[in-house]
Amino acid sequence: MNTIKMIALVAVSIFVIAMTACPAPPANPTPTPTPTPHETPAPPPTPPTPTETPAQPERAQVTTTEGMPDGWPESIPVMEGLTVVSGAIGAEGAPFSLGLYLSGNLPKADVFDFYTTLPGWTLNEEESPQGSAMFTNEAGEKFQAIPKEMEDGTVQVGLIYFAAPVAEETTETAPADEAPPRPK
């Protein structure tokens, strides 16, 4: 049983990192111009010299959990018939807040139907990559449901919760040329 839990924790970590670290391809990639017969094609870009190291993006840390992570929103319940395999907590700077990896013996369509009818959440089709569904609420929170039907007939589901961005506090100050009123 411990081996199964370890495999599940590793699987959800890989799943979450893959889902958050790989940028989606551009919707309309810029075509490469084809030179006309009288034009000379531009030379290829010069590769970096051996002393130059291309900048690598910093990867955010992900912590996996056994079961549901602390702070999972009550407004995103686990569908009856699905079991929590493991969870994930994104560190500061991660593109997500919390994640769940679920498994069960349900049709994929039933999972989509359940999550698209949650009260307070609206399906955002423009932000939903193929095979998943992105939802938003009035508070600015988002979550993504990613069900995958397996060859053995089971379904595995990734739920990723994105907390609402925190607004920066601003302090209003009087302009320098305006002095505060003096007490009498």
MARBA-3410 file (N, C-alpha, C, O; in Angstrom, 1 decimal):
184
0.8,-1.2,0.0,0.0,0.0,0.0,0.9,1.3,0.0,0.5,2.2,-0.7 ~ 2.0,1.3,0.8,2.9,2.4,0.8,3.5,2.7,-0.6,3.7,3.9,-1.0 ~ 3.8,1.7,-1.3,4.3,1.8,-2.7,3.3,2.5,-3.6,3.7,3.4,-4.4 ~ 2.0,2.1,-3.4,1.0,2.8,-4.3,0.9,4.2,-3.9,0.7,5.1,-4.8 ~ 0.9,4.6,-2.6,0.8,6.0,-2.2,2.0,6.8,-2.7,1.9,7.9,-3.2
3.2,6.2,-2.7,4.4,6.9,-3.2,4.3,7.1,-4.7,4.6,8.2,-5.2 ~ 3.8,6.1,-5.4,3.7,6.3,-6.8,2.7,7.4,-7.1,2.9,8.2,-8.0 ~ 1.6,7.4,-6.4,0.5,8.4,-6.6,1.1,9.8,-6.3,0.8,10.7,-7.0 ~ 1.9,9.9,-5.2,2.5,11.3,-4.9,3.4,11.7,-6.0,3.4,12.9,-6.4 ~ 4.2,10.8,-6.5,5.1,11.2,-7.6,4.3,11.5,-8.8,4.7,12.5,-9.5
3.3,10.8,-9.1,2.5,11.0,-10.3,1.8,12.4,-10.2,1.8,13.1,-11.2 ~ 1.2,12.8,-9.1,0.6,14.1,-9.0,1.6,15.2,-9.1,1.3,16.2,-9.6 ~ 2.8,15.0,-8.5,3.9,16.0,-8.6,4.2,16.2,-10.1,4.3,17.4,-10.5 ~ 4.4,15.1,-10.8,4.8,15.3,-12.2,3.7,15.9,-13.0,3.9,16.8,-13.8 ~ 2.4,15.5,-12.7,1.3,16.0,-13.3,1.2,17.5,-13.1,1.0,18.3,-14.1
1.3,18.0,-11.9,1.1,19.4,-11.5,2.3,20.2,-12.1,2.0,21.3,-12.7 ~ 3.5,19.7,-12.0,4.6,20.4,-12.6,4.5,20.5,-14.1,4.7,21.6,-14.7 ~ 4.1,19.4,-14.8,3.9,19.5,-16.2,2.8,20.4,-16.6,2.9,21.1,-17.6 ~ 1.7,20.4,-15.9,0.6,21.3,-16.2,0.9,22.8,-16.0,0.4,23.6,-16.7 ~ 1.8,23.1,-15.0,2.1,24.5,-14.7,3.3,25.0,-15.4,3.5,26.2,-15.5
4.3,24.1,-15.7,5.6,24.6,-16.2,5.6,24.7,-17.7,6.5,25.4,-18.2 ~ 4.7,24.0,-18.4,4.8,24.0,-19.9,3.8,25.0,-20.4,2.6,24.9,-20.2 ~ 4.3,26.1,-21.0,3.4,27.1,-21.6,2.7,26.5,-22.8,3.2,25.7,-23.5 ~ 1.5,27.0,-23.0,0.7,26.6,-24.1,1.3,27.2,-25.4,1.8,28.3,-25.3 ~ 1.2,26.5,-26.5,1.7,27.1,-27.8,0.8,28.3,-28.1,-0.4,28.3,-27.7
1.4,29.3,-28.8,0.6,30.5,-29.2,-0.6,30.1,-30.1,-0.5,29.1,-30.9 ~ -1.7,30.8,-29.9,-2.9,30.5,-30.7,-2.7,30.7,-32.2,-3.2,29.9,-33.0 ~ -2.0,31.7,-32.5,-1.7,32.0,-33.9,-0.2,32.3,-34.1,0.2,33.4,-34.0 ~ 0.6,31.2,-34.3,2.0,31.4,-34.4,2.3,32.3,-35.6,1.7,32.2,-36.6 ~ 3.4,33.1,-35.5,3.8,34.0,-36.5,4.5,33.1,-37.6,5.5,32.5,-37.3
4.0,33.2,-38.8,4.6,32.4,-39.9,6.0,33.0,-40.2,6.2,34.2,-40.1 ~ 6.9,32.1,-40.6,8.2,32.5,-41.0,8.1,33.1,-42.5,7.6,32.3,-43.3 ~ 8.6,34.3,-42.7,8.4,34.8,-44.1,9.3,34.0,-45.1,10.4,33.6,-44.7 ~ 8.7,33.7,-46.2,9.5,33.0,-47.3,10.1,34.0,-48.2,9.4,34.9,-48.7 ~ 11.4,33.9,-48.4,12.0,34.9,-49.3,11.5,34.8,-50.7,11.3,33.7,-51.2
11.4,35.9,-51.4,11.0,35.8,-52.8,12.3,35.5,-53.6,13.4,35.6,-53.1 ~ 12.1,35.0,-54.9,13.3,34.6,-55.6,14.4,35.6,-55.7,15.6,35.2,-55.8 ~ 14.2,36.9,-55.6,15.2,37.9,-55.8,15.8,38.3,-54.4,16.7,39.2,-54.4 ~ 15.3,37.8,-53.3,15.8,38.1,-52.0,16.7,37.1,-51.5,16.6,35.9,-51.8 ~ 17.7,37.5,-50.7,18.6,36.6,-50.0,18.1,36.3,-48.6,17.8,37.2,-47.9
17.9,35.0,-48.2,17.4,34.8,-46.9,18.4,35.3,-45.8,19.6,35.3,-46.0 ~ 17.8,35.7,-44.7,18.6,36.2,-43.6,19.4,35.0,-43.0,18.9,33.9,-43.0 ~ 20.6,35.3,-42.5,21.4,34.2,-41.9,20.7,33.7,-40.6,20.0,34.5,-39.9 ~ 20.9,32.5,-40.2,20.3,32.0,-38.9,20.9,32.8,-37.7,22.0,33.3,-37.8 ~ 20.2,32.9,-36.6,20.7,33.6,-35.5,22.0,32.9,-35.0,22.1,31.7,-35.1
22.9,33.7,-34.4,24.1,33.2,-33.9,23.9,32.5,-32.6,23.3,33.1,-31.7 ~ 24.3,31.2,-32.4,24.0,30.6,-31.1,24.9,31.2,-30.0,25.9,31.8,-30.3 ~ 24.5,31.1,-28.8,25.4,31.7,-27.7,26.7,31.0,-27.7,26.9,29.9,-28.0 ~ 27.7,31.9,-27.3,29.1,31.3,-27.2,29.1,30.4,-26.0,28.3,30.5,-25.1 ~ 30.1,29.5,-25.9,30.2,28.6,-24.8,30.2,29.3,-23.4,29.9,28.7,-22.4
30.7,30.5,-23.3,30.7,31.2,-22.0,29.4,31.8,-21.6,29.1,32.1,-20.5 ~ 28.4,31.9,-22.6,27.1,32.4,-22.3,26.2,31.3,-21.9,26.2,30.3,-22.6 ~ 25.4,31.5,-20.9,24.4,30.5,-20.5,23.1,31.2,-20.6,22.8,32.2,-19.9 ~ 22.2,30.6,-21.4,20.9,31.2,-21.5,20.2,31.2,-20.2,20.3,30.3,-19.4 ~ 19.4,32.2,-19.9,18.7,32.3,-18.7,17.6,31.2,-18.6,16.9,31.0,-19.5
17.6,30.6,-17.4,16.6,29.5,-17.2,15.5,30.1,-16.2,15.9,30.7,-15.2 ~ 14.3,29.8,-16.5,13.2,30.3,-15.6,13.3,29.6,-14.3,13.7,28.4,-14.2 ~ 13.1,30.3,-13.2,13.1,29.7,-11.9,11.9,28.9,-11.7,10.8,29.4,-12.0 ~ 12.0,27.7,-11.2,10.9,26.8,-11.0,10.4,26.9,-9.6,11.1,27.0,-8.6 ~ 9.1,27.0,-9.5,8.5,27.1,-8.1,8.4,25.8,-7.5,8.4,24.7,-8.2
8.5,25.7,-6.2,8.5,24.5,-5.4,7.0,24.0,-5.3,6.1,24.8,-5.1 ~ 6.9,22.7,-5.3,5.6,22.1,-5.1,5.7,21.1,-4.0,6.6,20.3,-4.0 ~ 4.8,21.1,-3.0,4.8,20.1,-1.9,3.6,19.2,-2.1,2.5,19.7,-2.2 ~ 3.9,17.9,-2.1,2.8,16.9,-2.2,2.3,16.6,-0.8,3.0,16.6,0.2 ~ 1.0,16.2,-0.8,0.4,15.8,0.5,-0.3,14.5,0.3,-0.7,14.1,-0.8
-0.5,13.7,1.4,-1.3,12.6,1.4,-2.7,13.1,1.6,-3.0,13.7,2.6 ~ -3.6,12.8,0.7,-5.0,13.3,0.9,-5.1,14.7,0.5,-4.3,15.3,-0.2 ~ -6.2,15.3,0.9,-6.6,16.7,0.5,-5.7,17.7,1.2,-5.5,17.6,2.4 ~ -5.1,18.7,0.5,-4.3,19.7,1.2,-5.1,20.6,2.0,-6.2,20.9,1.7 ~ -4.5,21.1,3.1,-5.1,22.1,3.9,-5.5,23.3,3.1,-4.7,23.7,2.3
-6.7,23.9,3.3,-7.1,25.1,2.6,-7.8,24.8,1.4,-8.2,25.8,0.7 ~ -8.1,23.5,1.0,-8.9,23.3,-0.2,-10.2,23.9,-0.1,-10.9,23.7,1.0 ~ -10.7,24.7,-1.1,-12.0,25.4,-0.9,-13.2,24.4,-0.8,-13.3,23.5,-1.6 ~ -14.1,24.7,0.1,-15.3,23.9,0.3,-16.2,24.0,-1.0,-17.0,23.1,-1.2 ~ -16.0,25.1,-1.7,-16.9,25.3,-2.9,-16.5,24.4,-4.1,-17.2,24.4,-5.1
-15.4,23.6,-3.9,-15.0,22.7,-5.0,-14.9,21.3,-4.3,-13.8,20.9,-3.9 ~ -16.0,20.6,-4.2,-16.1,19.4,-3.5,-15.5,18.2,-4.4,-15.4,18.4,-5.6 ~ -15.1,17.1,-3.7,-14.7,15.9,-4.4,-16.0,15.2,-4.8,-16.8,14.9,-3.9 ~ -16.2,14.9,-6.1,-17.4,14.2,-6.5,-17.5,12.9,-5.9,-16.5,12.1,-5.7 ~ -18.7,12.5,-5.5,-19.0,11.2,-4.9,-18.6,10.1,-6.0,-18.9,10.2,-7.2
-17.8,9.1,-5.5,-17.3,8.1,-6.4,-15.9,8.3,-6.8,-15.3,7.4,-7.4 ~ -15.3,9.5,-6.5,-13.9,9.7,-6.7,-13.2,9.7,-5.4,-13.8,10.1,-4.3 ~ -12.0,9.2,-5.4,-11.2,9.1,-4.2,-9.9,10.0,-4.3,-9.3,10.1,-5.4 ~ -9.6,10.7,-3.2,-8.4,11.6,-3.3,-7.2,10.7,-3.2,-7.1,9.9,-2.2 ~ -6.4,10.7,-4.2,-5.1,10.0,-4.2,-4.0,10.8,-3.5,-3.3,10.2,-2.6
-3.9,12.0,-3.9,-2.9,12.9,-3.2,-3.2,14.3,-3.6,-4.1,14.6,-4.3 ~ -2.5,15.2,-2.9,-2.7,16.7,-3.2,-1.4,17.3,-3.4,-0.3,16.7,-3.3 ~ -1.4,18.6,-3.7,-0.2,19.4,-3.9,-0.5,20.8,-3.5,-1.6,21.4,-3.5 ~ 0.6,21.5,-2.9,0.5,22.8,-2.5,1.6,23.6,-3.2,2.8,23.2,-3.2 ~ 1.2,24.6,-3.9,2.2,25.5,-4.6,2.9,26.4,-3.7,2.2,27.1,-2.9
4.2,26.6,-3.8,4.9,27.5,-3.0,4.7,28.9,-3.6,4.1,29.1,-4.6 ~ 5.1,29.9,-2.8,5.0,31.3,-3.3,5.7,31.4,-4.6,6.8,31.0,-4.8 ~ 5.0,32.0,-5.6,5.5,32.2,-6.9,5.0,31.1,-7.9,5.2,31.2,-9.1 ~ 4.4,30.0,-7.3,3.9,29.0,-8.2,2.7,29.5,-9.0,2.0,30.4,-8.5 ~ 2.4,29.0,-10.2,1.3,29.5,-10.9,0.0,28.9,-10.4,-1.1,29.3,-11.0
-0.1,28.1,-9.4,-1.3,27.6,-8.8,-1.2,27.6,-7.3,-0.1,27.8,-6.8 ~ -2.3,27.5,-6.6,-2.3,27.4,-5.2,-2.3,26.0,-4.6,-1.4,25.6,-3.8 ~ -3.3,25.2,-5.1,-3.5,23.9,-4.5,-3.9,22.9,-5.7,-4.4,23.4,-6.7 ~ -3.6,21.7,-5.5,-4.0,20.7,-6.5,-4.5,19.4,-5.8,-4.1,19.1,-4.7 ~ -5.3,18.7,-6.5,-5.8,17.4,-6.1,-5.7,16.4,-7.2,-5.9,16.7,-8.4
-5.3,15.2,-6.9,-5.3,14.1,-7.8,-6.3,13.0,-7.4,-6.2,12.5,-6.3 ~ -7.3,12.8,-8.2,-8.4,11.9,-7.8,-8.5,10.7,-8.8,-8.0,10.8,-9.9 ~ -9.2,9.7,-8.3,-9.3,8.5,-9.1,-10.7,7.8,-8.8,-11.1,7.9,-7.7 ~ -11.3,7.2,-9.8,-12.6,6.5,-9.5,-13.0,5.7,-10.7,-12.4,5.7,-11.8 ~ -14.2,5.0,-10.5,-14.8,4.2,-11.6,-16.0,4.9,-12.1,-17.1,4.4,-12.0
-15.8,6.1,-12.7,-16.9,6.9,-13.3,-16.6,7.3,-14.7,-15.4,7.3,-15.1 ~ -17.6,7.5,-15.5,-17.4,8.0,-16.9,-16.9,9.4,-16.8,-17.3,10.2,-16.0 ~ -16.0,9.7,-17.7,-15.4,11.1,-17.8,-16.5,12.1,-18.0,-16.4,13.2,-17.4 ~ -17.5,11.8,-18.8,-18.6,12.8,-19.0,-19.3,13.1,-17.7,-19.7,14.3,-17.5 ~ -19.5,12.1,-16.8,-20.2,12.4,-15.5,-19.3,13.4,-14.7,-19.9,14.2,-14.0
-18.0,13.2,-14.8,-17.1,14.1,-14.0,-17.3,15.6,-14.6,-17.4,16.5,-13.8 ~ -17.2,15.7,-15.9,-17.4,17.1,-16.5,-18.8,17.6,-16.0,-18.9,18.8,-15.7 ~ -19.9,16.8,-16.1,-21.2,17.3,-15.7,-21.2,17.8,-14.3,-21.8,18.8,-14.0 ~ -20.6,17.0,-13.4,-20.6,17.4,-12.0,-19.9,18.8,-11.8,-20.5,19.6,-11.1 ~ -18.7,18.9,-12.3,-18.0,20.2,-12.0,-18.6,21.4,-12.8,-18.4,22.5,-12.4
-19.2,21.1,-13.9,-19.8,22.3,-14.7,-21.1,22.8,-14.0,-21.6,23.8,-14.4 ~ -21.6,22.1,-13.0,-22.9,22.5,-12.4,-22.7,22.9,-10.9,-23.6,23.1,-10.2 ~ -21.4,23.2,-10.5,-21.2,23.6,-9.2,-21.7,25.0,-9.0,-21.5,25.9,-9.8 ~ -22.5,25.3,-7.9,-23.0,26.6,-7.6,-21.8,27.6,-7.4,-20.9,27.3,-6.7 ~ -22.0,28.8,-8.0,-21.0,29.9,-7.8,-19.8,29.8,-8.8,-19.0,30.8,-8.8
-19.7,28.8,-9.6,-18.6,28.7,-10.5,-19.2,28.7,-12.0,-20.2,28.1,-12.3 ~ -18.5,29.4,-12.8,-18.9,29.6,-14.2,-17.8,29.0,-15.1,-16.6,29.3,-15.0 ~ -18.2,28.2,-16.1,-17.3,27.6,-17.1,-16.8,28.7,-18.0,-17.6,29.5,-18.5 ~ -15.5,28.8,-18.1,-14.8,29.8,-19.0,-14.2,29.0,-20.2,-13.1,28.6,-20.1 ~ -15.0,28.9,-21.2,-14.6,28.1,-22.4,-13.4,28.7,-23.1,-12.6,27.9,-23.6
-13.2,30.0,-23.0,-12.1,30.6,-23.7,-10.7,30.2,-23.1,-9.7,30.1,-23.7 ~ -10.7,29.9,-21.8,-9.5,29.5,-21.1,-9.4,28.0,-20.8,-8.5,27.5,-20.2 ~ -10.3,27.2,-21.4,-10.3,25.8,-21.2,-9.6,25.1,-22.3,-10.1,25.0,-23.4 ~ -8.4,24.5,-22.0,-7.7,23.8,-23.0,-8.4,22.5,-23.3,-9.3,22.0,-22.5 ~ -8.2,21.9,-24.5,-8.8,20.7,-24.9,-8.7,19.6,-23.8,-7.6,19.4,-23.3
-9.8,19.0,-23.5,-9.7,17.9,-22.5,-9.9,18.3,-21.1,-9.8,17.5,-20.2 ~ -10.0,19.7,-20.9,-10.2,20.1,-19.5,-11.2,21.3,-19.5,-11.7,21.7,-20.5 ~ -11.5,21.7,-18.3,-12.5,22.8,-18.1,-12.0,23.8,-17.1,-11.6,23.4,-16.0 ~ -12.0,25.1,-17.4,-11.5,26.1,-16.5,-12.8,26.9,-16.0,-13.6,27.2,-16.8 ~ -12.8,27.1,-14.7,-14.0,27.7,-14.1,-13.5,29.0,-13.3,-12.4,29.0,-12.8
-14.4,30.0,-13.2,-14.1,31.2,-12.4,-15.3,31.5,-11.5,-16.4,31.0,-11.7 ~ -15.0,32.3,-10.5,-16.1,32.7,-9.6,-16.0,34.3,-9.5,-15.1,34.9,-10.0 ~ -17.0,34.9,-8.8,-17.0,36.3,-8.7,-15.9,36.9,-7.9,-15.5,38.0,-8.0 ~ -15.2,36.0,-7.0,-14.1,36.5,-6.2,-12.8,36.6,-7.0,-11.8,37.0,-6.5 ~ -12.8,36.1,-8.2,-11.6,36.1,-9.0,-10.8,34.8,-8.9,-9.7,34.7,-9.5
-11.4,33.8,-8.2,-10.7,32.5,-8.1,-11.0,31.7,-9.3,-11.9,32.0,-10.0 ~ -10.1,30.7,-9.6,-10.2,29.9,-10.7,-9.9,28.4,-10.3,-9.2,28.2,-9.3 ~ -10.5,27.5,-11.0,-10.1,26.1,-10.8,-10.2,25.4,-12.2,-11.1,25.7,-13.0 ~ -9.4,24.4,-12.4,-9.4,23.7,-13.6,-9.6,22.2,-13.3,-9.0,21.6,-12.4 ~ -10.5,21.6,-14.0,-10.8,20.1,-13.9,-10.2,19.4,-15.1,-10.5,19.8,-16.3
-9.4,18.4,-14.9,-8.7,17.7,-16.0,-9.0,16.2,-15.8,-8.2,15.5,-15.2 ~ -10.1,15.7,-16.3,-10.4,14.3,-16.2,-9.8,13.5,-17.4,-9.7,14.0,-18.5 ~ -9.3,12.3,-17.1,-8.7,11.5,-18.2,-9.2,10.1,-18.0,-9.0,9.5,-16.9 ~ -9.8,9.5,-19.0,-10.3,8.2,-19.0,-9.1,7.2,-19.3,-8.4,7.4,-20.2 ~ -9.0,6.2,-18.4,-7.9,5.3,-18.6,-8.3,4.1,-19.3,-9.5,3.8,-19.5
-7.4,3.3,-19.8,-7.7,2.1,-20.6,-8.5,1.1,-19.8,-9.2,0.3,-20.4 ~ -8.3,1.0,-18.5,-9.0,0.0,-17.7,-10.4,0.5,-17.3,-11.1,-0.2,-16.6 ~ -10.9,1.6,-17.9,-12.2,2.1,-17.6,-12.3,3.1,-16.5,-13.4,3.7,-16.3 ~ -11.3,3.2,-15.7,-11.4,4.2,-14.6,-11.1,5.6,-15.1,-10.7,5.8,-16.3 ~ -11.3,6.6,-14.2,-11.1,7.9,-14.6,-10.1,8.5,-13.6,-10.3,8.3,-12.4
-9.1,9.3,-14.0,-8.2,10.0,-13.1,-8.5,11.5,-13.4,-8.6,11.9,-14.5 ~ -8.5,12.2,-12.3,-8.9,13.6,-12.4,-7.9,14.5,-11.7,-7.5,14.2,-10.5 ~ -7.4,15.5,-12.3,-6.6,16.5,-11.7,-7.5,17.8,-11.5,-8.1,18.3,-12.4 ~ -7.5,18.3,-10.3,-8.2,19.6,-10.0,-7.1,20.5,-9.5,-6.3,20.2,-8.6 ~ -7.0,21.7,-10.2,-6.1,22.7,-9.8,-6.8,24.0,-9.4,-7.6,24.5,-10.2
-6.5,24.5,-8.2,-7.2,25.7,-7.7,-6.2,26.8,-7.8,-5.0,26.7,-7.3 ~ -6.7,28.0,-8.3,-5.9,29.2,-8.4,-6.5,30.2,-7.5,-7.6,30.7,-7.8 ~ -5.9,30.6,-6.5,-6.5,31.6,-5.6,-6.6,32.9,-6.3,-5.8,33.2,-7.2 ~ -7.5,33.8,-5.8,-7.6,35.1,-6.4,-6.4,35.9,-6.1,-5.8,35.8,-5.0 ~ -5.9,36.7,-7.1,-4.8,37.6,-6.8,-5.1,38.5,-5.7,-6.2,39.1,-5.5
-4.1,38.8,-4.9,-4.2,39.7,-3.7,-3.9,41.1,-4.2,-2.8,41.3,-4.7 ~ -4.8,42.0,-4.0,-4.5,43.4,-4.4,-3.5,44.0,-3.4,-3.5,43.8,-2.2 ~ -2.6,44.8,-4.0,-1.6,45.5,-3.2,-2.3,46.6,-2.5,-3.1,47.3,-3.1 ~ -1.9,46.8,-1.2,-2.4,47.9,-0.5,-1.8,49.2,-0.9,-0.5,49.3,-1.1 ~ -2.6,50.2,-1.0,-2.0,51.5,-1.4,-2.3,52.5,-0.3,-3.4,52.4,0.3
-1.4,53.4,0.0,-1.6,54.4,1.0,-1.6,55.8,0.4,-0.7,56.1,-0.4 ~ -2.7,56.5,0.6,-2.8,57.8,0.0,-2.1,58.8,0.8,-2.3,58.8,2.1 ~ -1.3,59.6,0.2,-0.6,60.7,0.9,-1.0,62.0,0.3,-1.3,62.1,-0.9 ~ -1.0,63.1,1.1,-1.3,64.4,0.6,-0.1,64.9,-0.2,1.1,64.6,0.1 ~ -0.4,65.6,-1.3,0.8,66.2,-2.1,1.7,67.0,-1.2,1.2,67.6,-0.2
2.9,67.1,-1.5,3.9,67.8,-0.7,3.6,69.3,-0.5,4.0,69.8,0.5 ~ 2.9,69.9,-1.5,2.7,71.3,-1.4,1.4,71.6,-0.5,1.1,72.8,-0.3 ~ 0.7,70.6,-0.1,-0.5,70.8,0.8,-0.1,70.3,2.2,0.2,69.2,2.4 ~ -0.1,71.3,3.1,0.1,71.0,4.5,-1.1,70.5,5.2,-2.2,71.0,4.9 ~ -1.1,69.6,6.1,-2.3,69.2,6.8,-2.8,70.4,7.7,-2.0,71.2,8.1
-4.1,70.4,8.0,-4.6,71.5,8.8,-4.0,71.5,10.2,-3.8,70.5,10.7 ~ -3.8,72.7,10.7,-3.2,72.8,12.0,-4.3,72.8,13.1,-5.4,73.3,12.9 ~ -4.1,72.1,14.2,-5.1,72.1,15.3,-5.2,73.5,15.9,-4.2,74.2,16.0 ~ -6.4,73.9,16.4,-6.6,75.2,17.0,-6.4,75.2,18.5,-6.6,76.2,19.1
END
